[in-house]
Amino acid sequence: MKIKKDDNIIVIAGKDKGKKGKVIKAIPSEDKVIVEGVNIAKRHRKSNQRDKKGEIVEVAVPIHVSNVKLEKETKAKK
């Protein structure tokens, strides 16, 4: 897997096609990556204390590495 943590990527397939983001976490054993601001899902969190209420939280869900590509970076020539 060529994509690593902190790489800038572009989504090339799926509902978020065309979006750009930074890789937060790479999961090489599953060939998946978690990208900031891409593939967001809502999860319901149950209340676990007496005073704290349950809530709906937005979480970044892993996306398969075949659906993303590295964003080409322009480097200044000396």
C-alpha positions as CSV (number, residue, x, y, z in Angstrom):
1,M,0.0,0.0,0.0
2,K,1.6,3.3,-1.1
3,I,-0.7,5.7,0.7
4,K,0.5,6.6,4.2
5,K,-0.6,8.7,7.1
6,D,-0.5,12.5,6.5
7,D,-0.6,12.1,2.6
8,N,-2.9,14.3,0.7
9,I,-5.4,12.4,-1.5
10,I,-8.2,12.8,-3.9
11,V,-11.3,10.4,-3.9
12,I,-11.8,8.9,-7.4
13,A,-14.9,6.7,-6.7
14,G,-17.9,6.6,-4.5
15,K,-20.3,9.2,-3.1
16,D,-17.5,11.6,-2.2
17,K,-15.8,11.5,-5.6
18,G,-13.7,14.6,-6.3
19,K,-13.2,15.5,-2.6
20,K,-9.7,16.1,-1.3
21,G,-8.4,15.4,2.2
22,K,-5.6,14.3,4.4
23,V,-5.1,10.7,5.6
24,I,-5.7,10.5,9.3
25,K,-5.0,6.8,9.7
26,A,-3.9,4.0,7.3
27,I,-5.0,0.4,7.9
28,P,-2.8,-1.8,5.6
29,S,-4.1,-5.1,6.9
30,E,-7.6,-4.2,5.4
31,D,-6.3,-2.0,2.6
32,K,-8.3,1.0,3.9
33,V,-7.6,4.6,4.9
34,I,-9.5,7.1,7.1
35,V,-9.6,10.5,5.4
36,E,-10.4,13.8,7.1
37,G,-13.8,15.1,5.9
38,V,-14.5,12.2,3.6
39,N,-17.0,9.3,4.1
40,I,-18.6,10.8,7.2
41,A,-21.3,8.7,8.9
42,K,-23.6,9.5,11.8
43,R,-23.4,7.2,14.8
44,H,-25.8,7.2,17.8
45,R,-24.0,7.3,21.1
46,K,-25.9,6.0,24.1
47,S,-25.9,7.9,27.4
48,N,-23.6,6.3,29.9
49,Q,-24.1,8.6,32.9
50,R,-27.1,9.9,34.8
51,D,-26.8,13.5,33.7
52,K,-25.2,13.0,30.3
53,K,-27.6,12.6,27.4
54,G,-27.2,10.5,24.3
55,E,-26.1,12.2,21.1
56,I,-25.5,11.7,17.4
57,V,-21.9,11.9,16.5
58,E,-20.3,12.3,13.0
59,V,-17.5,9.8,12.5
60,A,-15.1,9.3,9.6
61,V,-15.5,5.8,8.2
62,P,-12.6,3.9,6.4
63,I,-12.6,4.0,2.6
64,H,-10.9,1.4,0.4
65,V,-7.5,2.4,-0.9
66,S,-8.5,1.6,-4.5
67,N,-11.0,4.5,-4.3
68,V,-8.3,7.1,-3.6
69,K,-5.2,8.4,-5.3
70,L,-2.3,10.5,-4.1
71,E,-2.6,14.2,-4.9
72,K,0.4,15.4,-6.9
73,E,2.5,17.9,-5.1
74,T,4.4,20.6,-7.0
75,K,7.9,20.9,-5.7
76,A,9.9,24.0,-6.3
77,K,13.0,23.4,-8.5
78,K,16.3,24.9,-7.4
